[in-house]
C-alpha cells in the first residue's frame, strides 16, 4: 500500500499542471514547456501529463510528460544532435509516428519509493501503444537517482551519448539547468523505445 497515487491530467487541470511544472523547474531546471502549451496538448490528445500526488493536500510529488511529435517538434528534437544520431527526415514523409518521453521529476523526499518507476511505466505504455518508435534523452547529471537504469528496465534501448545537447536551449532559449545553470554542458543519453504501431497505421 502506497501513500501516493499517479493520476492522468486533463485540459481542465490547470492548477495541478502548474504545480507539476513548478516541480519540474525545481528538480531539472526551467524548460521550454509552458502551462498553456501543456493544456493545449492535453486538449488535442498529443500529450500525456501524469502527476503523482500524496498526503492530505494531494501535493504533487512527481510528474512526467510524454508526447507524439509533429514534424516541427521532431525537427527541434534532432536539431542539436550530430547527424549520425537520428535521421533528419520528418516523420510524415514515411508515415512514422514518433513519440518522446519528456520531463520526469520526483521530489527528493519521495525518491526510492517507486514513484519514478510508476511514472516511467505509464509513459512507456502510452508511447508504445501510439508510436512506431519513441525517444528520450536521459540527463547524465552527477547526482544519485539518474533515470537511465529505470528506463532500460522498461525496454528503452541506449542509442548514443549526446554531448552539449542542451547548450543552445540554455543559451539563446529560456531553459536552464538546475546543476550548471546557463549554458548547460551536461551530457545526455539518447534511448529508443520500439513501438507497437507500424508505419502508416492510424
C-alpha positions in Angstrom: 0.0 0.0 0.0 1.4 3.4 -1.0 0.6 6.8 0.3 0.7 8.3 -3.2 -1.2 7.8 -6.5 -0.5 8.6 -10.1 -3.2 10.5 -11.9 -3.5 11.4 -15.6 -4.2 15.1 -16.0 -6.6 16.7 -18.5 -7.1 20.1 -20.2 -9.1 21.4 -17.2 -6.4 20.6 -14.6 -4.6 23.9 -14.8 -3.7 24.1 -11.1 -2.2 20.7 -10.9 -0.3 21.2 -14.2 1.1 24.4 -12.8 2.2 22.6 -9.6 3.9 19.9 -11.7 5.7 22.5 -13.8 7.0 24.1 -10.6 8.3 20.7 -9.5 10.0 20.2 -12.9 11.7 23.6 -12.5 12.9 22.8 -9.0 14.3 19.4 -10.0 15.7 19.7 -13.5 15.5 23.5 -14.2 13.3 25.7 -16.3 12.0 24.1 -19.5 10.5 25.4 -22.7 7.2 23.8 -22.0 4.7 26.3 -20.5 1.3 25.7 -18.8 -0.9 26.9 -21.7 1.1 24.8 -24.2 0.7 21.7 -22.0 -3.1 22.3 -21.6 -3.4 22.6 -25.4 -1.5 19.3 -25.9 -3.9 17.7 -23.4 -6.9 19.0 -25.2 -5.5 17.8 -28.6 -4.6 14.3 -27.2 -1.0 14.6 -28.3 0.4 15.0 -24.7 0.3 12.7 -21.7 0.8 14.5 -18.4 1.0 12.5 -15.2 1.2 13.7 -11.6 1.9 11.7 -8.5 0.0 13.1 -5.6 0.4 12.4 -1.9 -0.8 13.4 1.5 -3.9 15.1 2.8 -3.4 18.0 0.5 -2.7 15.8 -2.6 0.6 17.6 -3.1 2.3 16.9 -6.4 5.4 14.8 -5.5 6.2 13.5 -9.0 5.3 14.3 -12.6 6.1 13.2 -16.1 5.2 14.1 -19.7 5.1 12.1 -23.0 4.0 13.3 -26.4 3.6 12.4 -30.0 5.8 14.6 -32.1 4.7 16.5 -35.2 7.3 17.3 -37.9 8.3 20.6 -36.3 8.7 19.1 -32.8 10.7 16.2 -34.3 13.0 18.7 -36.0 13.5 20.5 -32.7 14.4 17.2 -31.1 17.1 16.3 -33.6 18.5 19.7 -34.4 21.0 19.8 -31.5 22.2 16.2 -32.3 25.0 15.1 -34.5 23.8 14.0 -37.9 24.7 10.4 -37.1 22.3 10.2 -34.1 18.9 10.2 -35.7 17.5 10.7 -39.2 16.5 14.3 -40.0 13.6 13.1 -42.3 10.3 14.4 -40.9 8.0 11.6 -39.6 5.2 12.5 -42.0 7.4 11.6 -45.0 7.3 7.9 -44.4 4.3 7.6 -42.1 6.2 7.2 -38.8 4.6 8.2 -35.5 7.5 9.4 -33.3 7.0 9.8 -29.6 9.1 11.4 -26.9 9.2 10.9 -23.2 9.7 14.4 -22.0 10.4 15.6 -18.4 10.2 13.2 -15.5 10.8 14.5 -11.9 10.3 13.2 -8.4 10.5 15.3 -5.2 13.6 14.5 -3.2 11.5 13.3 -0.2 9.7 10.7 -2.4 12.6 9.1 -4.2 13.3 5.4 -4.0 9.6 4.7 -3.2 8.6 3.6 -6.7 7.2 6.9 -7.9 9.6 7.3 -10.8 9.1 3.7 -11.8 5.3 4.1 -11.9 5.5 7.3 -13.9 8.0 5.7 -16.4 5.8 2.6 -16.7 2.7 4.6 -17.7 4.6 6.9 -20.1 6.2 3.9 -21.7 2.9 2.1 -22.2 1.3 5.2 -23.6 4.1 5.8 -26.1 4.4 2.1 -27.1 0.7 2.0 -28.0 0.6 5.1 -30.0 4.0 5.2 -31.8 6.2 3.4 -34.2 9.1 4.3 -32.0 9.9 6.8 -29.2 12.9 8.6 -27.8 14.1 10.0 -24.6 17.2 11.9 -23.5 18.3 10.8 -20.1 20.1 13.6 -18.2 23.5 12.2 -17.2 23.9 14.5 -14.1 26.3 13.9 -11.2 23.7 13.3 -8.6 22.2 10.0 -7.5 18.9 8.7 -8.8 19.6 9.1 -12.5 16.9 7.8 -14.9 18.7 5.6 -17.3 18.6 2.5 -15.2 14.8 2.7 -14.8 14.4 3.4 -18.5 16.4 0.4 -19.5 14.3 -1.8 -17.2 11.2 -0.8 -19.1 12.6 -1.6 -22.5 14.3 1.6 -23.6 17.5 0.9 -25.6 20.6 3.1 -25.4 21.5 4.7 -28.8 24.3 7.2 -28.1 25.6 9.8 -25.6 24.9 13.4 -26.7 27.4 16.0 -25.5 26.3 19.6 -25.1 22.8 18.8 -26.3 21.2 21.5 -24.1 23.7 24.3 -24.8 21.6 26.0 -27.4 18.4 25.9 -25.4 20.2 27.2 -22.3 22.0 29.9 -24.2 19.5 31.5 -26.6 16.3 30.0 -25.2 14.7 30.3 -21.8 15.7 26.9 -20.4 18.3 26.5 -17.6 19.9 23.6 -15.8 19.4 23.0 -12.0 23.0 21.9 -11.8 25.1 24.2 -14.1 22.6 27.0 -14.9 23.2 28.6 -18.3 24.5 27.3 -20.5 24.1 23.6 -19.7 27.0 21.3 -20.6 25.6 18.1 -19.1 25.7 15.1 -21.4 22.5 13.2 -22.2 21.9 9.5 -23.1 19.6 9.1 -26.1 17.4 6.0 -25.7 14.9 4.4 -28.1 11.7 2.5 -27.4 10.3 0.3 -30.2 6.5 0.9 -30.6 3.6 -1.3 -31.4 2.3 0.7 -34.4 3.7 0.0 -37.8 4.4 2.9 -40.2 1.2 4.2 -41.8 -1.1 2.8 -39.0 -3.9 5.0 -37.8 
